[in-house]
Amino acid sequence: MSFAYPYILLLLLCVPAYIVLYLLARMQRRRKLDKFGRAESLAGLMPLVSPYKPPLKLTLQLLAFSMIVIALARPWGGVKSVNDVKEGIEVVIAMDASNSMLAPASPESGSPDRMRTAKMMLEKLINRLNNDRVGLIEYAGDAYTLIPVTNDYVSAKMFLNSITPDQVPNQGTNIAAAIEMATRSFSDSKDIGKAIILITDAEELEDVQGVLDAVRKASKDKIQVDVIGVGSRNPVKIPEGRGYMMDPTTGMPVETALNEDLAVSIAEAGGGIYVNASNKGALSELEKQMDKVSKSALESSFTVVHDELFGFFAALALFFILLDILVVDSKFSWLDKITFFKKEDNEQK
């Protein structure tokens, strides 16, 4: 047996020191009693004093103290191997980075923009991921991989918060390119469950059929496609500088609205669900849907750990403490009522 903190065992030196002090105290007590008379005579004056209870209680207290010290030293009984298997799925997040994502998420005054609304929801989702792997793609007119599928959630959130429309020079909403790149981002294993989370306002799509075909192809490869819609059906203007983004052709402010019907169609084609990021229960619904994706072992590792004996000594300490509480210093009065030996009268009547 070994100890994680062996220096704590030095406290056990207090045990013999306490015994010596106890014996000295008993000797001093005996000397004082001897001044009043013989011990046999004084015993009748102290009927409740027990000669064996104090040493018994001292023994129990010292045993409890010793067990506590040993437990604090964290005893190890040996080593054992632990097989740690982590099960999860692979998730690729495709984030819309088109200019329309800078528009307010709702027509209400003071509403955060669509980009910020989507980021807050995705950050909460990543925080709830347990053993799953996550990848990140941003797209507008083209799609780009920001981070490959990984279990490094800190980096995933860092790259997520860095997404802005300025990073994508070719504007538009090329969802088909995002789906195809996300499909290629997964591992080659067919046993691992896979899901794509598409964040979009589903606006300005030039090739709707191409998008649906890409989603259906991903679904055939057993990849679930869930869609998070950002924005509202009511048209809103896109802020730019101190004003609004203008249409160079008409000279009028550009207005944008969530194409919710198309977003729902994409989710249905991908075997997933559609949720609106502005809804309070959207994250819970998305989590329930992702739980339907079959989990498999993503990582297996063998760890050699010490066999902890802390609990055994802690239980012994508690046992001795309870015994000490039950044992009182004075004699048990009910024992005086029990006669163990019967006196026999030897006199002949």
Beta strands, then each sheet from edge to edge (+ up, - down):
strand 1: 2-3
strand 2: 75-88
strand 3: 90-96
strand 4: 133-139
strand 5: 143-150
strand 6: 194-200
strand 7: 223-229
strand 8: 236-237
strand 9: 239-240
strand 10: 243-244
strand 11: 255-256
strand 12: 271-276
strand 13: 296-308
sheet 1: 1+ 2- 13+
sheet 2: 5+ 4- 3- 6- 7- 12-
sheet 3: 8+ 11-
sheet 4: 9+ 10-
end
